[in-house]
Amino acid sequence: MKLTILAVGLLSLLSNGAMASDRISGPAGEWSFGGQLSQFTFDKDIATQEGVSDSAWALSVDANYIQDDWLTTLSLEFLSYSDEHKFNQVVEGEGWVNDGDISTESSDAVAIITSVAFGKLWRIGQAQDIIFSAQAGYSAVVSSERSISYCSDCYSEDIDISGGAFVRGGIRKNYESVAVGLQATQYIGDKGLKNNIALTVHMAF
């Protein structure tokens, strides 16, 4: 359910971006905004300890700034774990639609991850429309828990999977104001996140 809501929001962001003005280029640099559909993998021992599968799907929104063939990326990722320790809880509604309604709800296991990356890009092809990139960066897991959605007083559990430093490579093809590509991220260390493969879509302004 959460991923469906996030997907709708992501598509709305992309459609709004399509109506923006022409690309800004030159000395001021170039911005692009978009999203990714990706699959994370985790350290198997940590995933087992935390009661989740060792892989999970995620949706993200990000912003890229390019100047003089240097690429800076800021990302916000919404991850949904495949949870093996789900729980149920009886709740009482407090909203104007379900005030006082009693229901049994199941938990969701989700995480929010922020990332920053910096690196170099190379343009190839006669039209310079194919771009390779190499970056290094850091990810922080700002929220990671098993809980009942939209419940202020329900039970919750932390899922202790952490981020860390990473290296990343990507390739994308530019189509006027839209770029579509693939991206691979390898995390350094043993805090939980291991790697990530993503399909990316961006719009430049």
BALUM-936712 format. One line per field, with one value per atom (N, C-alpha, C): residue number from 1; x, y, z. Coordinates in Angstrom, 2 decimals. Example, Ala and Ser with C-alpha at 12.3 -4.5 7.8 and 13.67 -1.06 7.14 Angstrom:
2
resi	1|1|1|2|2|2
u	13.19|12.30|13.20|12.85|13.67|12.90
v	-5.69|-4.50|-3.30|-2.25|-1.06|0.03
w	7.80|7.80|7.80|7.08|7.14|7.87
***
This chain:
205
resi	1|1|1|2|2|2|3|3|3|4|4|4|5|5|5|6|6|6|7|7|7|8|8|8|9|9|9|10|10|10|11|11|11|12|12|12|13|13|13|14|14|14|15|15|15|16|16|16|17|17|17|18|18|18|19|19|19|20|20|20|21|21|21|22|22|22|23|23|23|24|24|24|25|25|25|26|26|26|27|27|27|28|28|28|29|29|29|30|30|30|31|31|31|32|32|32|33|33|33|34|34|34|35|35|35|36|36|36|37|37|37|38|38|38|39|39|39|40|40|40|41|41|41|42|42|42|43|43|43|44|44|44|45|45|45|46|46|46|47|47|47|48|48|48|49|49|49|50|50|50|51|51|51|52|52|52|53|53|53|54|54|54|55|55|55|56|56|56|57|57|57|58|58|58|59|59|59|60|60|60|61|61|61|62|62|62|63|63|63|64|64|64|65|65|65|66|66|66|67|67|67|68|68|68|69|69|69|70|70|70|71|71|71|72|72|72|73|73|73|74|74|74|75|75|75|76|76|76|77|77|77|78|78|78|79|79|79|80|80|80|81|81|81|82|82|82|83|83|83|84|84|84|85|85|85|86|86|86|87|87|87|88|88|88|89|89|89|90|90|90|91|91|91|92|92|92|93|93|93|94|94|94|95|95|95|96|96|96|97|97|97|98|98|98|99|99|99|100|100|100|101|101|101|102|102|102|103|103|103|104|104|104|105|105|105|106|106|106|107|107|107|108|108|108|109|109|109|110|110|110|111|111|111|112|112|112|113|113|113|114|114|114|115|115|115|116|116|116|117|117|117|118|118|118|119|119|119|120|120|120|121|121|121|122|122|122|123|123|123|124|124|124|125|125|125|126|126|126|127|127|127|128|128|128|129|129|129|130|130|130|131|131|131|132|132|132|133|133|133|134|134|134|135|135|135|136|136|136|137|137|137|138|138|138|139|139|139|140|140|140|141|141|141|142|142|142|143|143|143|144|144|144|145|145|145|146|146|146|147|147|147|148|148|148|149|149|149|150|150|150|151|151|151|152|152|152|153|153|153|154|154|154|155|155|155|156|156|156|157|157|157|158|158|158|159|159|159|160|160|160|161|161|161|162|162|162|163|163|163|164|164|164|165|165|165|166|166|166|167|167|167|168|168|168|169|169|169|170|170|170|171|171|171|172|172|172|173|173|173|174|174|174|175|175|175|176|176|176|177|177|177|178|178|178|179|179|179|180|180|180|181|181|181|182|182|182|183|183|183|184|184|184|185|185|185|186|186|186|187|187|187|188|188|188|189|189|189|190|190|190|191|191|191|192|192|192|193|193|193|194|194|194|195|195|195|196|196|196|197|197|197|198|198|198|199|199|199|200|200|200|201|201|201|202|202|202|203|203|203|204|204|204|205|205|205
u	0.83|0.00|0.87|1.90|2.76|3.50|4.01|4.73|3.81|2.53|1.57|1.40|1.26|1.12|2.37|3.55|4.80|4.95|4.51|4.61|3.75|2.52|1.65|2.30|2.91|3.58|4.74|5.50|6.64|6.19|5.13|4.62|4.10|3.49|3.01|4.17|5.27|6.45|7.01|7.09|7.64|6.74|5.40|4.50|4.53|4.67|4.78|6.07|7.15|8.43|8.38|7.55|7.48|6.91|6.18|5.59|6.47|7.68|8.56|9.22|9.99|10.63|11.81|12.42|13.51|14.72|15.64|16.84|17.72|18.26|19.23|20.62|21.47|22.81|23.80|25.07|26.10|26.81|27.40|28.23|27.47|26.17|25.39|25.20|25.51|25.31|23.93|23.65|22.40|21.81|20.53|19.82|18.95|18.85|17.86|17.21|15.91|15.15|14.42|14.28|13.60|13.48|13.45|13.25|13.88|13.83|14.41|13.50|13.51|12.97|14.16|14.38|15.62|15.37|16.37|16.35|17.62|17.44|18.55|18.79|20.02|20.33|21.07|20.86|21.42|22.34|23.15|23.93|22.98|23.19|22.25|22.14|23.25|23.22|22.43|22.65|21.93|20.45|20.13|18.72|18.00|18.64|18.04|17.82|18.81|18.71|17.56|17.33|16.29|14.92|14.85|13.56|13.03|13.92|13.49|14.24|13.72|14.41|15.70|16.63|17.92|17.86|16.65|16.50|15.18|15.10|13.88|13.81|12.59|12.37|12.26|12.64|12.58|12.23|11.58|11.35|12.10|12.64|13.36|13.10|13.30|13.34|14.72|15.26|16.59|16.78|17.83|18.21|19.67|19.99|21.36|21.78|23.01|23.57|24.85|24.91|26.07|26.72|28.03|28.80|30.21|30.63|31.97|32.23|31.21|31.31|31.52|31.18|31.14|29.69|29.37|27.99|27.81|26.86|26.47|25.02|24.75|23.42|22.94|21.70|21.03|19.81|19.62|18.55|17.77|16.48|15.61|14.90|15.15|14.67|13.67|12.61|11.55|11.58|11.94|12.19|11.14|10.65|9.68|10.32|10.54|11.11|10.11|10.62|9.83|9.94|8.90|8.97|8.63|9.45|9.21|8.74|8.65|8.20|7.01|6.05|4.87|4.09|3.38|2.50|1.18|0.15|-1.18|-1.48|-2.30|-2.70|-4.12|-4.90|-6.25|-6.16|-6.78|-6.69|-8.10|-8.19|-9.44|-9.27|-10.13|-10.02|-10.31|-9.59|-9.78|-10.07|-10.14|-10.38|-11.86|-12.17|-13.58|-14.34|-13.61|-14.27|-14.51|-13.55|-13.67|-13.57|-14.09|-14.01|-14.68|-13.86|-14.37|-14.44|-14.15|-14.18|-13.04|-13.34|-12.33|-11.94|-10.62|-10.15|-8.81|-8.45|-7.16|-6.28|-5.15|-4.25|-2.93|-2.35|-1.05|0.08|1.24|2.38|2.99|3.67|4.51|5.94|6.89|8.30|8.90|9.27|9.73|10.95|11.64|12.79|12.84|13.45|13.73|15.23|15.81|17.26|17.58|18.53|19.02|20.46|20.80|22.14|22.66|23.98|24.65|25.84|26.06|27.15|27.77|29.07|29.80|30.77|30.86|31.77|31.85|32.36|32.68|31.77|31.49|30.75|31.47|31.17|31.77|30.67|30.69|29.69|30.31|29.60|30.10|29.02|29.39|28.46|28.53|28.11|28.16|27.35|26.22|25.37|25.68|26.70|27.06|25.86|25.03|23.79|23.83|24.97|25.16|26.15|25.77|26.57|26.92|28.22|28.71|29.06|28.83|29.17|29.80|30.67|31.29|31.28|30.73|30.58|30.97|31.26|31.41|30.49|29.98|29.05|28.78|27.72|27.36|25.84|25.32|23.89|23.64|22.57|22.15|20.72|20.50|19.15|18.52|17.64|17.10|15.89|15.27|14.16|14.09|13.93|13.84|13.11|11.83|11.06|9.93|9.43|8.25|7.15|6.04|5.02|3.67|2.63|1.30|1.20|0.85|0.78|-0.32|-0.04|-1.02|-1.62|-0.78|-1.23|-0.26|-0.80|0.07|0.56|-0.18|0.17|0.42|0.64|0.81|2.24|2.36|3.66|4.52|5.83|6.75|8.09|8.85|10.18|11.17|12.35|13.41|13.96|14.26|14.97|16.36|17.34|18.69|19.53|19.21|20.02|20.54|21.86|22.47|23.03|23.27|23.88|25.39|25.99|27.45|27.97|29.28|29.93|29.67|29.69|29.46|30.19|30.34|30.79|29.68|29.56|28.41|28.84|28.29|28.49|27.16|27.07|25.81|25.99|24.96|24.91|23.50|23.37|22.05|22.07|20.89|20.71|19.78|20.22|19.42|18.50|17.22|16.24|15.66|16.24|15.86|15.88|14.73|14.73|14.59|14.50|14.34|15.56|16.03|17.15|16.73|17.02|16.69|17.98|18.16|19.42|19.37|20.55|20.76|21.88|21.79|22.77|23.04|24.30|24.68|25.47|25.11|25.77|26.30|27.56|28.17|28.55|27.99|28.28|29.56|30.27|31.56|31.35|31.72|31.54|30.49|30.15|29.26|28.16|27.59|26.56|25.15|24.99|23.66|23.43|23.45|23.27|24.48|24.20|25.30|25.40|24.32|24.35|22.94|22.90|21.63|21.72|20.70|20.57|19.31|19.43|18.29|18.06|16.78|16.34|16.04|16.64|16.52|15.83|15.04|14.39|14.56|15.10|15.33|14.87|14.51|14.17|15.05|15.67|16.62|15.94|16.42|15.85|16.97
v	-1.20|0.00|1.25|1.27|2.44|2.65|1.55|1.69|2.19|1.79|2.28|3.78|4.27|5.71|6.44|5.87|6.50|6.51|5.43|5.37|6.44|6.65|7.69|9.05|9.27|10.55|10.76|9.69|9.79|10.10|9.43|9.71|11.14|11.63|13.01|13.98|13.67|14.52|14.58|13.42|13.37|14.09|13.94|14.60|16.11|16.59|18.01|18.56|17.75|18.18|18.31|17.50|17.54|18.86|19.60|20.86|22.06|21.80|22.90|23.52|24.58|25.31|24.55|25.12|24.48|24.31|23.44|23.14|24.38|24.51|25.56|24.96|25.56|25.03|26.18|25.82|26.85|26.96|28.11|28.26|27.99|28.26|28.05|26.59|25.70|24.28|23.82|22.56|21.94|21.08|21.26|20.47|19.42|18.24|17.26|16.66|16.35|15.78|14.54|13.56|12.36|11.32|10.06|8.99|7.69|6.72|5.41|4.32|3.19|1.95|1.02|0.57|-0.17|-1.36|-2.24|-3.37|-3.36|-3.31|-3.37|-4.82|-5.14|-6.39|-6.04|-6.89|-6.66|-7.81|-7.56|-8.62|-9.69|-10.94|-12.01|-12.24|-12.20|-12.44|-11.35|-10.09|-8.98|-9.05|-9.36|-9.46|-10.55|-11.70|-12.79|-12.37|-11.70|-11.23|-10.24|-9.41|-8.38|-8.86|-10.08|-10.66|-10.17|-9.83|-9.40|-10.20|-10.16|-10.81|-10.06|-10.73|-10.08|-9.23|-8.91|-7.98|-7.24|-6.06|-5.26|-4.27|-3.92|-2.93|-1.54|-0.55|0.83|1.77|2.88|3.99|5.19|6.02|7.19|8.40|9.57|10.82|11.41|12.04|12.60|13.84|14.57|15.77|15.64|15.96|15.92|17.30|17.69|18.95|18.65|19.08|18.83|20.17|20.26|21.43|20.99|21.35|21.01|19.50|18.69|17.23|16.63|17.39|16.86|16.73|15.61|15.26|15.14|15.92|15.83|15.36|14.36|13.75|13.73|14.17|14.06|13.17|12.18|11.20|11.00|10.69|10.29|9.02|7.91|6.59|6.04|5.42|4.82|3.31|2.56|1.12|0.32|-0.75|-1.65|-3.03|-3.43|-4.74|-5.85|-7.03|-8.24|-8.80|-8.57|-8.78|-10.22|-10.82|-12.17|-12.21|-11.03|-10.95|-10.00|-10.11|-9.26|-9.52|-8.49|-8.68|-7.97|-8.37|-7.75|-7.01|-5.98|-5.23|-4.71|-4.80|-4.26|-2.75|-1.95|-0.50|0.11|1.31|2.05|3.32|3.51|4.67|5.97|7.05|8.36|9.42|9.03|10.00|10.28|11.30|11.68|10.64|9.80|8.75|7.51|7.13|5.87|6.09|7.16|7.48|6.40|5.74|4.70|3.31|3.17|1.85|0.98|-0.27|-1.23|-2.14|-2.30|-3.17|-3.78|-4.86|-5.51|-5.18|-4.55|-4.12|-4.88|-5.09|-5.77|-4.74|-5.10|-4.19|-4.13|-3.02|-2.85|-2.66|-3.05|-2.84|-1.97|-0.77|0.20|0.96|1.62|2.44|3.67|4.72|5.93|6.15|6.34|6.46|7.76|8.53|9.70|9.44|9.98|9.76|11.02|11.16|12.21|11.55|11.93|11.35|12.42|12.25|13.21|12.45|12.86|12.16|12.80|12.03|12.50|11.81|12.51|11.89|12.10|11.20|11.23|11.13|12.00|12.02|11.38|10.44|9.78|9.78|9.34|9.31|10.59|10.51|11.67|12.84|12.52|13.57|13.85|13.18|13.34|13.06|12.10|11.84|10.57|9.89|8.74|9.15|8.95|9.45|8.31|8.16|7.26|8.10|7.57|8.30|7.37|7.93|7.21|8.15|7.67|8.50|7.75|8.51|7.98|8.79|8.16|8.89|8.20|8.67|8.13|8.09|6.99|6.83|6.74|7.39|7.30|6.78|5.74|5.21|6.02|6.96|7.88|7.28|6.27|5.59|4.17|3.21|1.80|1.05|0.68|0.07|-0.80|-1.61|-2.46|-1.87|-1.43|-0.73|-0.79|-0.33|-0.20|1.17|1.19|2.45|3.35|4.64|5.66|5.42|4.99|4.76|5.48|6.37|7.21|6.51|5.54|4.92|3.41|2.91|1.47|1.03|-0.26|-0.87|-0.79|-0.64|-0.63|-1.23|-1.69|-2.26|-1.65|-1.30|-0.84|-2.01|-1.77|-2.74|-2.17|-2.78|-2.21|-2.56|-1.91|-2.02|-0.62|-0.47|0.84|1.04|2.30|2.66|2.69|3.67|3.79|4.32|4.28|4.76|3.81|4.35|3.52|4.08|3.22|3.64|3.28|4.07|3.92|4.17|3.37|3.58|3.60|4.38|4.48|4.78|4.46|4.81|5.28|6.33|6.80|7.36|7.38|7.90|9.10|10.21|11.43|11.47|11.77|11.99|13.38|14.39|15.78|16.09|16.29|16.66|15.47|14.25|13.05|12.15|11.59|10.65|9.36|8.22|6.90|6.12|5.43|4.72|3.63|3.04|2.01|2.46|2.04|2.47|1.33|1.14|0.11|0.75|0.38|0.92|-0.22|-0.11|-1.09|-0.41|-0.91|-0.34|-0.93|-0.10|-0.50|-0.72|-1.89|-2.19|-3.25|-3.50|-4.61|-4.15|-2.96|-2.42|-2.84|-3.47|-3.91|-3.81|-2.60|-2.44|-3.00|-3.79|-4.39|-3.78|-3.82|-3.22|-2.86|-2.19|-1.66|-1.59|-2.08|-1.95|-1.15|-0.12|0.79|1.14|1.28|1.88|3.34|4.26|5.69|6.43|7.44|8.36|9.76|10.66|12.05|13.00|14.20|15.30|16.47|17.07|18.16|19.49|20.51|21.85|22.88
w	0.00|0.00|0.00|0.89|0.95|-0.37|-0.97|-2.23|-3.32|-3.28|-4.28|-4.16|-2.92|-2.71|-3.17|-2.86|-3.27|-4.78|-5.44|-6.89|-7.53|-6.98|-7.52|-7.34|-6.18|-5.94|-6.88|-7.15|-8.06|-9.47|-9.94|-11.28|-11.38|-10.30|-10.29|-10.40|-9.68|-9.76|-11.17|-11.82|-13.17|-14.16|-14.02|-14.95|-14.77|-13.54|-13.31|-13.90|-13.80|-14.35|-15.86|-16.51|-17.96|-18.46|-17.61|-18.02|-17.68|-17.16|-16.77|-17.99|-17.73|-18.82|-19.41|-20.45|-21.14|-20.23|-20.63|-19.87|-19.69|-18.47|-18.21|-18.36|-19.11|-19.31|-19.29|-19.48|-19.52|-18.19|-17.89|-16.69|-15.40|-15.40|-14.17|-13.85|-14.77|-14.53|-14.94|-14.69|-15.14|-14.03|-13.76|-12.77|-13.46|-12.87|-13.30|-12.06|-12.19|-11.09|-11.60|-10.75|-11.21|-10.13|-10.54|-9.58|-10.03|-9.14|-9.39|-8.84|-9.51|-8.99|-8.80|-7.58|-7.31|-6.40|-6.38|-5.46|-4.62|-3.31|-2.36|-1.94|-1.63|-0.94|0.35|1.37|2.70|3.10|4.10|4.71|5.24|4.84|5.18|6.67|7.39|8.84|9.55|9.15|9.77|9.43|8.17|7.76|8.55|8.72|9.50|10.95|11.52|12.90|13.07|12.05|12.14|11.63|11.13|10.74|9.41|8.48|7.15|6.10|4.86|3.75|3.46|2.75|2.45|1.19|0.70|-0.42|-0.26|-0.89|-0.78|-1.93|-2.33|-3.38|-2.77|-3.57|-3.10|-4.25|-3.90|-4.81|-4.26|-5.14|-4.66|-5.54|-4.96|-5.71|-5.51|-6.53|-6.38|-7.26|-6.92|-7.66|-8.05|-9.30|-9.80|-10.27|-9.94|-10.42|-11.18|-12.44|-13.29|-13.63|-13.40|-13.81|-14.15|-15.37|-15.85|-15.74|-16.09|-16.08|-14.68|-13.65|-12.28|-11.85|-11.22|-10.89|-9.38|-8.85|-7.44|-7.36|-6.52|-6.42|-4.98|-4.78|-3.49|-3.68|-2.79|-2.96|-1.67|-1.83|-0.73|-1.17|-0.45|-0.86|0.14|-0.38|0.44|0.18|1.19|1.04|1.81|1.18|1.82|1.99|3.25|3.53|3.26|2.91|2.94|4.35|5.15|6.59|6.97|7.80|8.27|9.72|10.35|11.74|11.88|10.96|11.03|12.33|12.78|13.93|13.67|14.40|14.32|15.62|15.50|16.69|16.51|17.57|17.57|17.83|16.96|17.08|17.06|17.59|17.59|16.78|15.79|14.93|15.65|15.23|15.83|14.77|13.51|12.45|12.28|11.48|11.28|10.46|9.71|8.93|9.77|10.62|11.37|12.87|13.37|14.80|15.64|16.47|17.36|16.75|15.45|14.81|15.35|15.62|16.09|14.93|14.73|13.65|14.04|13.35|13.55|12.34|12.59|11.53|11.59|10.42|10.32|10.17|10.64|10.59|9.19|8.91|7.73|8.20|7.36|7.67|6.57|6.92|5.92|6.43|5.48|5.84|4.94|5.45|4.67|4.70|3.51|3.37|2.63|3.15|2.44|1.99|0.82|0.27|-0.39|-0.37|-1.14|-1.85|-3.11|-3.89|-4.77|-5.04|-5.87|-6.76|-8.03|-8.93|-10.30|-11.24|-12.59|-13.60|-14.71|-15.80|-17.12|-18.07|-19.40|-20.44|-21.44|-22.51|-23.75|-24.36|-25.56|-26.64|-27.83|-28.95|-29.75|-31.00|-31.88|-31.32|-30.69|-30.14|-28.67|-28.12|-26.71|-25.80|-26.21|-25.47|-24.62|-24.61|-23.72|-22.64|-21.38|-20.27|-19.32|-19.06|-18.02|-16.80|-15.61|-14.39|-13.37|-12.54|-11.42|-10.22|-9.10|-7.92|-6.65|-5.62|-4.27|-3.37|-2.31|-1.46|-0.15|0.51|1.82|1.95|2.51|2.77|4.27|4.72|6.12|6.17|6.96|7.17|8.31|7.96|8.96|9.70|9.11|9.77|9.25|10.15|9.75|10.85|10.58|11.65|11.13|12.04|11.84|12.71|12.08|12.85|12.13|12.81|12.22|11.55|10.29|9.55|10.10|10.11|10.48|11.87|12.79|14.16|15.10|15.93|16.76|18.03|18.54|19.82|19.71|18.53|18.35|18.65|18.88|19.12|17.85|18.02|16.88|17.29|16.31|16.54|15.55|16.03|15.14|14.33|13.07|12.22|12.01|12.64|12.73|11.51|10.40|9.18|8.86|8.78|8.64|7.24|6.91|5.62|5.71|5.03|5.04|3.73|3.58|2.37|1.20|-0.02|-1.20|-2.41|-3.42|-4.75|-5.73|-6.82|-7.71|-9.16|-10.06|-11.48|-12.20|-13.26|-13.98|-15.45|-16.22|-17.64|-17.95|-18.76|-19.12|-20.54|-21.14|-22.49|-22.40|-22.97|-22.98|-24.19|-23.95|-25.00|-24.78|-25.42|-25.21|-23.71|-23.08|-21.66|-20.72|-21.25|-20.43|-20.59|-19.48|-19.51|-18.80|-19.42|-18.85|-18.72|-17.60|-17.42|-16.38|-16.14|-15.13|-14.20|-12.94|-11.95|-10.97|-10.61|-9.65|-8.51|-7.28|-6.09|-5.24|-4.81|-3.92|-2.61|-1.50|-0.19|0.38|1.12|1.71|3.20|3.68|5.10|5.31|6.58|6.93|7.88|7.62|8.51|8.12|6.97|6.56|5.07|4.52|3.07|2.33|1.28|0.50|-0.89|-1.67|-3.01|-3.45|-4.62|-5.12|-6.63|-7.32|-8.78|-9.07|-9.91|-10.09|-11.55|-11.91|-13.15|-12.86|-13.63|-13.32|-14.46|-14.08|-15.04|-14.51|-15.35|-14.93|-16.01|-15.56|-16.46|-16.15|-17.17|-16.97|-17.22|-16.48|-16.58|-16.66
***
